[in-house]
Amino acid sequence: MHGYSRLGSSARTSSSTSSPPSSPRFRHGRNKLCAGGRSSKQTSAVERVVYVFVSAVFRRRGVLLFAPVLYISLMLLYMGSVGFDVVNLKHSVVGVVVHSSKHRTTTAMAPGSVYRSPQVFEKLWPLMEAESNGSRVNALMTAWNSTGRQGWKPCVDKGISTIGFSELPKSNGFLIIEANGGLNQQRLSICDAVAVAGLLNATLVIPIFHLNSVWRDSRELPEDILQRFDNNISKIVNLRVKGWSSPTYYLQKVLPKLVQMGAVRIAPFSNRLAQEVPSNVQWLRCLANYEALRFSGPIRRLAENMVDRMVKNSSQSGGKYVSVHLRFEEDMVAFSCCEYDGGEEEKREMDIARERSWRGKFRRRGRVIRPGANRVDGKCPLTPLEVGMMLRGMGFDNNTSVYVAAGKIYKAEKYMAPLKQMFPRLETKDTLATPEELAPFKGHSSRLAALDYTVCLHSEVFVTTQGGNFPHFLMGHRRYFYGGHAKTIKPDKRKLALLFDRPDIRWEDFSRPMQDMLRHSDHKGFEVKKPSGSLYTFPMPDCMCKLAEARSESSNTTRLA
């Protein structure tokens, strides 16, 4: 027996199979290091293989297709055996060893693999100051250029017409979910659950947000439902729904259980709904995330006061300020396996932090930690110093007001000092709010993150440095509020690693690529969601309409009214 779906029949035909799709995550293989040259026996074996290969190619008349391969192979046999090995050098810096039968072994460090940002800063600091004293316009006033671009406007009202009825039908039962994790992980779970509840025509119940006591509060359910389960919510069947499940899966597998039992649980619920779903399901996500969800009163009041103070402190720039999501907490530095300038003391502290938080994960057999490779690949958290140099290179001068959203910075006194030197008008939640105002929020990381989120949301420029749910959701909200433009700087950390590894770099050679990076962020600000993208980062076109379409929707709504 199937119950009624609140979203109609269109959601039923969204997929031809009831099996959920696999999780759209990248799977990285492990890279193993190797060493050693090639012996004469190996060379003769290679010659025999090449001979067999050449014979096979000629028999199949593939001479033209494989001519380049044949040419290179013959040249290598003529010149001698050459090998390339990736090895770990001192301090785990990536290097390349090139060896051959005719040349001595040489070793070279990969550019960008060593943290030399303090040396670069020492060279460039006088030049930064000289430029600030010049006549150059602060980049804060010219960062975003919307000329010639069509704007977007929120239009979640268009989803009302997709439901197809004037009042809600009788509920098929109660859907109980667990909204666990941090601030934005909970937001993701709630918004997806609203969409699933609409799809199943279920009444959504989120008992409590604290993970250790989720199933102890039964007051949200009617007495007759509770009696079926001996007044114990934990006895309600917990359906193990796979990640990224399709609407068809919910209709075929979950809905019958819901109708039969009157209540079902799905725990955990994080990432349990596919990204690409029918428009009527997406609309519920839009409505929940961008319009319905609000922070609680105490959070909202303090956050608004903090925004007002930032605007007042930024009067010299018309109330505009820059916000930075800085991920340089101890656990983030430890997890990245990157090395900075703290020497043996830093290594010891990071080993302790990794063991404390991840219990042997980084000491497993075959696990290779490669700090240099991580830095070259752009995986190292940017230090406050590097963020400051990047912004100064982009043209943000020392009069720019900067808000730093972060947890407890690793060795803050040391690493924050140069950022404050470059941007004296620097604020955090601890400087922007009084100790008395922050007292109710201390010890509650999600509440503190909500304060940071709000101040960052209202900044003229937002800078993301390490990824994660916080910047992804924030970029979506900024697009929704600012006409489709994220107004966000996403630095190319691979390019930054190369530039920060040049202590002799000239200011012009440093600032030019920084300004290119800012222009690229401006260009990508209006990015539209791709089929595999997240609506929470890219609200266009599911939650927003182009301005011409928005005017048409408004006209139609007026006529209907």
C-alpha positions in Angstrom: 0.0 0.0 0.0 1.4 3.4 -0.9 0.4 6.7 0.8 -0.2 10.0 -0.8 2.8 12.1 -1.8 2.4 15.7 -1.0 4.4 16.7 -4.0 2.3 14.9 -6.6 3.3 12.4 -9.2 6.2 14.2 -10.8 8.6 13.2 -8.0 7.7 9.5 -8.6 9.1 9.5 -12.1 12.4 11.2 -11.3 14.3 7.9 -11.5 13.9 4.6 -13.2 15.4 2.6 -10.3 14.7 2.4 -6.6 18.4 2.0 -5.8 20.1 5.1 -4.5 23.0 6.6 -6.4 26.5 6.2 -5.1 27.9 9.1 -3.1 29.5 11.8 -5.3 32.7 11.9 -3.4 36.2 11.8 -4.8 38.2 8.7 -4.0 41.9 9.2 -3.8 44.3 6.3 -4.1 47.3 6.1 -1.9 50.6 7.2 -3.4 53.5 5.0 -2.5 57.1 6.1 -2.7 59.6 4.2 -4.6 63.4 4.3 -5.1 66.2 2.6 -7.0 67.6 2.6 -10.5 67.4 0.1 -13.4 69.9 -2.7 -13.8 71.4 -4.0 -17.0 69.2 -7.1 -16.8 66.2 -4.9 -16.5 67.4 -3.0 -19.6 67.7 -6.1 -21.7 64.2 -7.2 -20.6 62.8 -3.8 -21.6 64.5 -4.2 -25.1 62.8 -7.6 -25.5 59.4 -6.1 -24.6 59.9 -3.2 -27.0 60.8 -5.7 -29.8 57.6 -7.7 -29.2 55.6 -4.5 -29.1 57.0 -3.2 -32.3 56.4 -6.5 -34.1 52.8 -6.6 -32.9 52.3 -3.0 -34.1 53.7 -3.7 -37.6 51.5 -6.8 -37.9 48.4 -4.7 -37.2 49.5 -1.8 -39.5 49.4 0.7 -36.6 52.7 2.4 -37.5 51.3 5.9 -37.9 49.3 5.7 -34.7 52.2 4.5 -32.5 55.0 6.3 -34.3 55.6 8.9 -31.4 55.7 6.1 -28.9 58.2 4.1 -31.0 60.4 7.1 -31.5 60.6 7.9 -27.8 61.3 4.3 -26.9 64.1 4.0 -29.4 65.7 7.3 -28.2 65.6 6.1 -24.6 67.3 2.8 -25.6 69.9 4.7 -27.5 70.7 7.3 -24.7 70.6 4.8 -21.8 68.2 4.0 -19.1 66.7 7.0 -17.3 64.5 6.8 -14.1 62.6 9.2 -12.0 61.9 8.6 -8.3 59.9 10.7 -5.8 61.5 10.6 -2.4 61.2 12.3 1.0 63.9 14.8 1.7 64.9 16.2 5.1 61.9 17.8 6.8 59.6 15.8 4.5 60.0 18.2 1.6 59.1 16.7 -1.8 62.1 16.4 -4.2 62.9 14.7 -7.4 65.9 12.5 -7.9 67.0 12.0 -11.6 69.5 9.3 -12.3 71.0 7.8 -15.5 73.9 5.7 -16.6 75.8 8.7 -17.8 75.2 11.4 -15.1 75.6 11.8 -11.4 72.5 11.9 -9.2 71.1 15.3 -8.4 68.4 16.4 -6.0 66.1 19.4 -6.2 63.3 20.7 -4.0 59.9 21.1 -5.6 59.0 24.8 -5.9 56.3 25.8 -3.4 57.0 22.9 -1.0 58.6 24.9 1.8 57.0 27.5 4.1 59.0 30.7 3.4 56.2 33.2 3.7 57.9 35.1 6.7 60.9 35.8 4.5 58.7 37.0 1.6 56.8 39.3 4.1 60.1 40.7 5.4 61.1 41.6 1.8 57.7 43.1 0.8 56.5 44.8 3.9 58.3 48.2 3.1 56.8 48.1 -0.4 53.3 47.4 1.0 53.5 50.4 3.3 54.8 52.6 0.5 51.9 51.7 -1.7 49.4 52.4 1.1 50.8 55.9 1.4 50.2 56.4 -2.3 47.1 57.5 -4.2 45.9 54.0 -5.2 42.1 53.3 -4.6 41.3 50.7 -1.9 40.2 47.5 -3.6 37.3 47.3 -1.1 35.6 50.0 -3.2 36.2 48.3 -6.6 36.4 44.6 -5.9 33.2 43.6 -7.7 32.2 44.6 -11.2 28.7 43.7 -12.3 28.7 45.8 -15.5 27.2 43.9 -18.4 25.9 41.0 -16.2 22.3 40.1 -15.8 21.3 40.0 -12.1 19.2 37.4 -10.2 16.4 37.7 -7.7 15.0 35.3 -5.1 11.8 33.8 -6.4 10.9 30.9 -4.1 7.2 31.9 -4.6 7.3 30.2 -8.0 7.4 26.9 -6.1 3.8 27.4 -4.8 2.4 26.6 -8.2 4.2 23.2 -8.3 2.3 21.8 -5.3 -1.1 21.7 -6.9 -3.5 22.0 -3.9 -4.8 24.8 -1.6 -4.5 22.9 1.7 -2.4 20.1 3.1 -3.8 16.6 2.8 -3.8 14.2 5.8 -0.3 13.3 6.9 1.0 9.8 6.2 2.8 9.6 9.5 5.7 11.0 11.4 9.3 11.3 10.1 11.8 11.5 12.8 15.4 12.5 12.0 18.6 13.2 13.8 20.2 16.6 13.0 23.7 16.0 14.2 27.0 17.6 13.6 28.0 21.3 13.5 26.0 24.3 12.7 25.8 23.9 8.9 25.7 20.1 9.0 22.5 20.5 11.1 21.2 23.1 8.6 21.8 20.6 5.8 20.0 17.8 7.6 17.0 20.0 8.4 16.5 21.4 4.9 16.9 18.0 3.3 14.5 16.5 5.8 11.9 19.2 5.0 12.1 18.2 1.4 11.8 14.5 2.2 8.8 15.1 4.5 7.1 17.0 1.7 7.8 14.2 -0.7 6.3 11.6 1.6 3.5 13.9 2.9 4.9 13.2 6.4 5.0 15.3 9.6 8.6 16.1 10.3 9.9 15.7 13.9 13.4 16.8 15.0 13.4 15.8 18.7 16.5 17.6 19.8 19.9 18.7 18.4 22.1 17.2 21.1 23.5 14.0 19.8 23.8 12.3 23.3 20.1 12.7 24.1 18.3 12.6 20.8 15.9 9.8 21.7 15.0 10.7 25.3 12.4 13.4 24.5 9.1 11.9 23.3 6.8 14.8 23.9 6.7 15.8 20.2 4.6 12.7 19.2 0.9 12.1 19.8 -0.1 9.7 22.5 -1.6 7.1 20.2 1.6 6.9 18.2 3.7 6.6 21.3 1.6 3.8 22.7 2.4 1.6 19.6 6.0 1.8 20.7 5.6 1.4 24.4 6.1 5.2 24.9 9.7 4.8 23.9 10.7 6.7 20.8 13.9 4.6 20.4 11.7 1.6 19.6 10.5 3.2 16.4 12.1 1.4 13.5 15.3 3.2 12.2 15.5 2.9 8.5 19.1 2.7 7.2 18.9 5.0 4.2 22.0 5.1 2.0 23.6 8.5 1.3 22.4 10.6 -1.7 19.2 8.5 -2.1 16.8 9.5 -4.9 13.2 10.6 -4.4 12.1 7.3 -6.1 13.9 5.4 -3.4 12.0 7.2 -0.7 8.7 6.7 -2.4 9.2 3.0 -3.0 11.1 2.0 0.2 10.4 4.5 3.0 6.8 5.5 2.2 5.2 2.0 2.6 6.9 1.6 6.0 5.7 5.1 7.1 2.1 4.3 6.1 2.2 0.9 7.7 3.8 1.9 11.1 2.7 5.6 11.4 6.2 6.7 12.3 9.8 6.0 11.1 13.2 7.2 12.1 16.2 8.0 9.8 19.4 8.4 11.8 21.8 9.7 10.9 20.2 11.8 8.3 23.2 13.8 6.9 23.5 13.7 3.1 20.6 11.3 2.7 19.0 13.0 -0.3 20.5 13.3 -3.8 21.6 16.7 -5.1 19.7 16.4 -8.3 15.9 16.0 -7.6 12.7 17.3 -9.3 12.0 21.0 -9.1 9.2 20.6 -6.6 11.5 18.9 -4.1 14.3 21.5 -4.7 11.8 24.2 -4.0 11.3 22.9 -0.5 15.0 23.0 0.1 15.1 26.6 -1.1 12.2 27.6 1.1 13.7 25.9 4.2 17.3 27.1 3.8 16.9 30.7 2.4 13.6 31.8 3.9 12.3 29.7 6.8 15.3 28.9 9.0 16.3 31.6 11.5 18.8 31.7 14.3 17.3 31.9 17.8 16.5 35.3 19.3 19.6 35.7 21.5 21.9 34.8 18.7 20.2 37.0 16.2 20.2 40.1 18.5 23.9 39.9 19.4 24.9 39.1 15.8 23.0 42.1 14.5 24.7 44.3 17.1 28.1 43.0 16.0 27.3 43.8 12.3 26.2 47.3 13.3 29.5 47.8 15.1 31.5 46.6 12.1 29.7 49.0 9.8 30.3 51.8 12.2 34.0 50.9 12.5 34.2 51.0 8.7 32.8 54.5 8.2 36.0 55.5 6.3 34.9 53.0 3.6 31.2 53.7 3.5 30.4 50.9 6.0 32.1 48.2 3.9 34.4 45.6 5.4 36.1 42.3 4.6 35.4 39.1 6.5 37.8 36.1 6.5 37.0 32.6 7.4 40.4 31.6 8.9 41.0 27.9 9.4 44.3 27.9 11.4 43.1 26.1 14.5 45.4 23.5 16.0 43.3 20.5 14.9 43.1 21.9 11.3 46.9 22.4 11.1 47.4 18.9 12.6 45.0 17.2 10.2 46.5 18.9 7.2 49.9 17.3 7.9 51.6 20.5 6.8 54.7 22.0 8.3 55.3 25.7 9.0 58.2 27.4 10.8 57.9 25.9 14.3 60.6 23.3 14.0 60.8 20.3 16.3 58.4 21.8 18.8 55.7 22.2 16.2 56.2 18.6 14.9 55.9 17.3 18.5 52.7 19.4 19.1 51.1 18.2 15.9 51.9 14.6 16.6 50.2 14.9 20.0 47.2 16.7 18.5 46.8 14.0 15.7 47.0 11.2 18.3 44.5 13.0 20.6 41.9 13.5 17.9 42.4 10.7 15.5 43.8 7.8 17.6 46.5 6.3 15.4 45.0 7.1 12.0 48.2 8.9 10.9 50.4 6.0 12.2 48.9 3.2 10.2 51.1 1.0 8.3 51.8 2.3 4.8 50.6 5.8 5.7 53.0 8.4 4.2 52.9 12.0 5.5 54.2 14.4 2.8 54.0 18.0 4.0 55.8 19.4 1.0 53.5 17.6 -1.5 50.5 18.9 0.5 51.8 22.5 0.2 52.5 22.2 -3.5 49.0 20.8 -4.0 47.3 23.7 -2.2 46.1 21.6 0.7 47.8 23.5 3.5 45.7 26.0 5.6 46.7 29.6 4.9 48.4 31.3 7.9 47.1 34.7 9.0 50.3 36.2 7.5 49.6 34.6 4.1 46.0 35.9 4.1 47.2 39.4 4.9 49.8 39.4 2.2 47.3 38.1 -0.3 44.8 40.9 0.5 47.5 43.6 0.5 48.6 42.3 -2.9 45.1 42.5 -4.2 44.9 46.2 -3.2 43.2 46.2 0.2 45.0 48.9 2.1 45.8 49.3 5.8 42.6 51.3 6.3 40.4 48.3 5.5 38.3 46.9 8.3 38.7 43.1 8.6 36.6 40.7 10.6 38.2 37.3 11.3 35.8 34.4 11.8 37.7 31.5 13.5 38.0 29.2 16.4 41.1 29.3 18.6 44.0 30.1 16.3 47.1 27.9 16.8 49.8 30.0 18.6 47.6 33.1 18.0 50.1 35.6 19.5 52.8 34.6 17.0 50.7 34.0 13.9 48.1 36.8 14.2 50.7 39.6 14.8 51.7 40.2 11.2 48.0 40.2 10.1 47.3 42.9 12.7 50.4 44.7 11.5 49.0 44.8 7.9 45.4 45.5 9.0 45.2 47.5 12.2 41.4 47.7 11.9 41.1 44.0 12.6 38.2 42.6 14.7 37.0 39.2 16.0 34.0 38.3 18.0 36.0 38.6 21.1 36.9 42.2 20.3 33.6 43.2 18.8 31.4 41.9 21.6 31.9 42.3 25.3 32.7 39.4 27.7 29.3 39.8 29.2 27.6 39.5 25.8 29.6 36.4 24.9 29.2 34.6 28.2 25.9 32.7 27.2 27.6 31.5 24.1 31.0 30.3 25.5 31.4 26.5 25.4 28.8 26.3 22.5 30.7 26.1 19.3 27.6 26.2 17.0 26.3 29.3 18.7 29.7 31.1 18.3 29.8 29.9 14.7 26.3 31.4 14.1 27.7 34.8 15.2 30.6 34.5 12.8 28.2 33.4 10.0 26.0 36.5 10.4 28.9 39.0 10.5 30.5 37.3 7.4 27.1 37.3 5.6 26.9 41.1 5.7 30.5 41.9 4.6 31.3 43.5 1.3 34.0 40.9 0.7 34.2 37.4 2.1 37.4 35.4 2.0 37.4 31.6 2.2 40.7 29.9 2.9 40.1 26.1 3.4 36.7 24.9 2.3 34.1 23.1 4.5 30.4 23.6 5.2 30.7 27.1 6.6 32.0 28.8 3.4 29.8 26.6 1.1 26.6 27.6 2.8 27.7 31.2 3.3 28.5 31.6 -0.4 25.0 30.3 -1.2 23.4 32.8 1.2 25.5 35.6 -0.2 24.4 34.8 -3.8 20.8 34.7 -2.6 21.1 38.1 -0.9 23.4 39.9 -3.4 21.7 39.4 -6.7 23.4 36.1 -7.5 27.0 37.3 -6.8 28.8 35.5 -4.0 31.2 38.4 -3.5 33.7 35.9 -2.3 37.4 35.5 -2.8 38.5 31.8 -3.3 42.3 31.9 -3.6 44.2 29.6 -5.8 46.4 28.0 -3.1 48.6 26.2 -5.6 49.7 29.5 -7.1 50.0 31.0 -3.7 52.4 28.3 -2.6 54.7 29.1 -5.5 54.6 32.8 -4.9 55.2 32.5 -1.1 58.2 30.3 -1.9 60.1 33.2 -3.5 61.9 35.3 -0.9 63.4 37.5 -3.6 60.2 38.3 -5.4 59.5 41.8 -6.5 56.3 43.6 -5.4 55.1 44.0 -8.9 55.5 40.3 -9.6 53.7 39.5 -6.4 50.7 41.9 -6.6 49.9 41.2 -10.3 48.9 37.6 -9.9 47.0 38.6 -6.7 44.9 41.1 -8.6 44.3 38.4 -11.3 43.1 36.1 -8.5 40.6 38.8 -7.4 39.3 39.3 -10.9 38.9 35.6 -11.3 36.8 35.4 -8.0 34.7 38.3 -9.4 34.1 36.4 -12.6 33.1 33.2 -10.8 30.8 35.0 -8.4 27.7 34.5 -10.6 28.3 30.7 -11.1 25.1 28.7 -11.7 24.5 25.2 -10.2 25.7 22.3 -12.3 23.7 19.0 -12.2 26.0 17.5 -9.5 26.3 20.8 -7.6 24.8 21.8 -4.3 21.8 24.1 -4.1 23.1 25.4 -0.8 26.2 26.8 -2.5 24.6 27.6 -5.9 21.0 28.8 -5.5 20.6 29.7 -9.2 18.5 28.7 -11.0 16.5 26.5 -8.5 15.9 29.3 -5.9 16.4 32.4 -8.0 15.3 33.8 -11.3 17.0 36.2 -13.7 15.6 39.7 -13.3 13.5 39.5 -16.4 12.0 36.2 -15.3 11.5 37.5 -11.8 9.4 40.5 -13.1 7.3 38.1 -15.1 6.7 35.8 -12.1 5.7 38.8 -10.0 3.2 39.9 -12.6 1.7 36.4 -12.8 1.4 36.3 -9.0 -0.3 39.6 -9.0 -2.9 38.5 -11.6 -3.6 35.3 -9.6 -4.1 37.3 -6.5 
